[in-house]
Amino acid sequence: MTLWPAGNYWAHFGVFAAIIIAFVLLTVMAFIWFERRAFGTFQLRWGPNRAGPFGFFQPVADAIKVLLKEDIVPAAADKLIHWLAPVIVFLPVLLIFAVIPLYKGHGLVPDLNTGILYVVAISTMSVVGVFMAGWASNNKYSLLGGMRAIAQMVSYEIPLVISIISIVLLSGSLSMYAIVGSQDIPFFLVTPLGFLIFLLSAMAEINRGPFDLLEADSEIVAGFHTEYSGMKFAMFYLAEYGHALAMSAIAATLFLGGWRGPGDGYAAIGVMWLLAKVFFIFFLLIWMRVTFPRLRVDQLMGFGWKFLFPLALINLFIVAAEVVYWGDITWWMILVNFGAAGVLILVWSRLFKLGGGRVEIEA
Amino acid sequence: MRTITEPIIVNIGPQHPSTHGIFRMRVVLDGEVVVDLEPIFGYLHRGIEKLAETRTYTQVIPLTDRLLYLSAMACNHAYVLAVEKLAGIRVPERAEYIRVIMDELMRISSHLMAVGFFFNDMGCSVYTPLLYMYREREKILDLFEMVCGQRLTYNYMRIGGVSQDVPEEFIPALKRFVAEMPGFINEYEQLLTENEIVLFRSKGVGILPKELAINSSASGPVLRASGVKWDIRRADPYSVYDHFEFEIPTGEAGDNYDRYRVRILEMRQSVRILEQAIKQLPGGEVCSKVPHLLHPPVGETYGHIETPQGEMGFYIVSDNSIAPYRLHIRPATLINLTALKDMVVGWKLADAIITFGSIDVCMAEVDR
């Protein structure tokens, strides 16, 4: 474990906490700008282009706007919980980054030997905040959003974790650094199905794309944060993009080889590789979000339980058998897994019936 | 009724992002399932029918623009058609052709918005299809701006014709539009028609059976999606629609997907009508001589046309004065909306929203 700078715990934590907070806030601002520009391009319009060159200062202007807005709390809301919810939603985002490897041996907690377990545990916390927000607002839209949040996050956590377990099997370690270290071949090539399942469940977890049911604007207005304004709303907004950042960073670390890439002998280049991969994953999220309509709540649950969950299990068994048989990651494994992924997806999409639909109401 | 959870009452609207104006649905939910639904109208009532009785026949035309503002040309047409029928006024053939061109452009524009907002309700959360459709609507609005200087409330049709002839540059621009529109419709279909999520969300959802559609007097794409081949352009031809060849697309199941498909197919037929209208467009005057203050003979009449939303009719009673003695509007969307409860009960909350969107309502017309 390298304690940089000066080999002192307190200096190390101070410096890295500052780096992480700055990293998260700056990247989130870059994400907001990037997403809005990308939307503009996808939708044949400009996107923000007035504040600063190419609209770079748009997130700053947005931040100033929400800071100056009045903070309204509904009269019948549960004040304490209403106040606490955005904090509880936002904190885990920062905590996740404690174990994300920014570069070889450098992070807030360099080489936590249960790194990925910690990520899974911490990232689940925010659902508590979301439900608190939905319940405390004393608004039915919010309550529906909160209930959807619980159902959705609990369901999608399972395929997500199972797809992570296949990575753990491949690298033989729970440590994020060891996982990156063992990716001489990036794991998205080794287990493409796992990558797909991880990406889809992560999108549902962070409430994006076709799975943004918690705040389905056309149905329940803004879901759990309908009654939030001003700075508290900004916290939710920040948390949402922070989660997207965290998920992109985890995906980049687990499947795309983190900081690794040509010329990663230099720390700066390594970090640039990580950022490039994070933005690539985030671009995939934007692409999905801008293209697809939203699923219905029962279809979403059906997709999670009937499609992703069995596929994740089968994928786990295949990877486990391969690890036992070959012992090491080989090009054969890639070939077999790509074939298996194609066949499984085809077969399963034939077998997969969403069900649900109309419920007979007796008068 | 077997309830598993405690039913909750949710008021969707009057201010809600997906009520297309100010409309209120009082929904009883069991979990996410809609157990009961009560549509509540009247938040936008402006008394247009009463206002019309205090104005001369010509002065009523601008009021009709404000009725169904997404297809204002068609409203103009429905009204002037009724007055012409009442007063027995002849319309020059060129004016009739121009009216048909305007109506069909309006149909394309309105269906674009209907389909766009339908997908918006379905949760294309950042409006992608809608923004694509705005692109083509913009071209149609440019055409309208050429002929009458307005982009939303046109006030172009007159009793006895249209206010002025189309400018020189109109026909070439229209030809360009007609040539490129099928390509754009193909583009929407590529993006949406076979999309798995769209199929999951809209196929078999919000079914309006054929009998119910007829019994509730539904009209327009809502009726045709249920499999009834009824279109006033064919059933009671007006203007010069009998000069054109076109088909009346119908659906089978009467679900949300069929209503979307019928609109897409109707746009293709509208393009076909426009092609023929450009070829056949005769010369001559565009408005017959009509006195400024019209005194139609005592009597009553009902003129109706096929607006993009369905049958819009004007029932006018004349007492030989300069203003209608009584004017009543048959709004297409209000009557289409009455079947909403039967289409929605038993489905999920999200389906209620898209079913409402698939009817293509315009609250200004519903409440008048």
Boltz contact constraints between the chains, C-beta under 6 A:
constraints:
  - contact:
      token1: [A, 39]
      token2: [B, 126]
      max_distance: 6.0
  - contact:
      token1: [A, 43]
      token2: [B, 128]
      max_distance: 6.0
  - contact:
      token1: [A, 43]
      token2: [B, 131]
      max_distance: 6.0
  - contact:
      token1: [A, 140]
      token2: [B, 8]
      max_distance: 6.0
  - contact:
      token1: [A, 140]
      token2: [B, 10]
      max_distance: 6.0
  - contact:
      token1: [A, 210]
      token2: [B, 197]
      max_distance: 6.0
  - contact:
      token1: [A, 212]
      token2: [B, 125]
      max_distance: 6.0
  - contact:
      token1: [A, 216]
      token2: [B, 123]
      max_distance: 6.0
  - contact:
      token1: [A, 217]
      token2: [B, 17]
      max_distance: 6.0
  - contact:
      token1: [A, 218]
      token2: [B, 17]
      max_distance: 6.0
  - contact:
      token1: [A, 218]
      token2: [B, 18]
      max_distance: 6.0
  - contact:
      token1: [A, 218]
      token2: [B, 121]
      max_distance: 6.0
  - contact:
      token1: [A, 218]
      token2: [B, 123]
      max_distance: 6.0
  - contact:
      token1: [A, 218]
      token2: [B, 353]
      max_distance: 6.0
  - contact:
      token1: [A, 219]
      token2: [B, 349]
      max_distance: 6.0
  - contact:
      token1: [A, 219]
      token2: [B, 350]
      max_distance: 6.0
  - contact:
      token1: [A, 219]
      token2: [B, 353]
      max_distance: 6.0
  - contact:
      token1: [A, 290]
      token2: [B, 126]
      max_distance: 6.0
  - contact:
      token1: [A, 290]
      token2: [B, 128]
      max_distance: 6.0
  - contact:
      token1: [A, 292]
      token2: [B, 197]
      max_distance: 6.0
  - contact:
      token1: [A, 293]
      token2: [B, 122]
      max_distance: 6.0
  - contact:
      token1: [A, 293]
      token2: [B, 123]
      max_distance: 6.0
  - contact:
      token1: [A, 293]
      token2: [B, 124]
      max_distance: 6.0
  - contact:
      token1: [A, 293]
      token2: [B, 197]
      max_distance: 6.0
  - contact:
      token1: [A, 293]
      token2: [B, 198]
      max_distance: 6.0
  - contact:
      token1: [A, 294]
      token2: [B, 123]
      max_distance: 6.0
  - contact:
      token1: [A, 296]
      token2: [B, 348]
      max_distance: 6.0
  - contact:
      token1: [A, 296]
      token2: [B, 350]
      max_distance: 6.0
  - contact:
      token1: [A, 297]
      token2: [B, 32]
      max_distance: 6.0
  - contact:
      token1: [A, 299]
      token2: [B, 200]
      max_distance: 6.0
  - contact:
      token1: [A, 358]
      token2: [B, 346]
      max_distance: 6.0
  - contact:
      token1: [A, 358]
      token2: [B, 347]
      max_distance: 6.0
  - contact:
      token1: [A, 359]
      token2: [B, 33]
      max_distance: 6.0
  - contact:
      token1: [A, 359]
      token2: [B, 346]
      max_distance: 6.0
  - contact:
      token1: [A, 361]
      token2: [B, 1]
      max_distance: 6.0
  - contact:
      token1: [A, 361]
      token2: [B, 35]
      max_distance: 6.0
  - contact:
      token1: [A, 361]
      token2: [B, 345]
      max_distance: 6.0
  - contact:
      token1: [A, 361]
      token2: [B, 346]
      max_distance: 6.0
  - contact:
      token1: [A, 362]
      token2: [B, 1]
      max_distance: 6.0
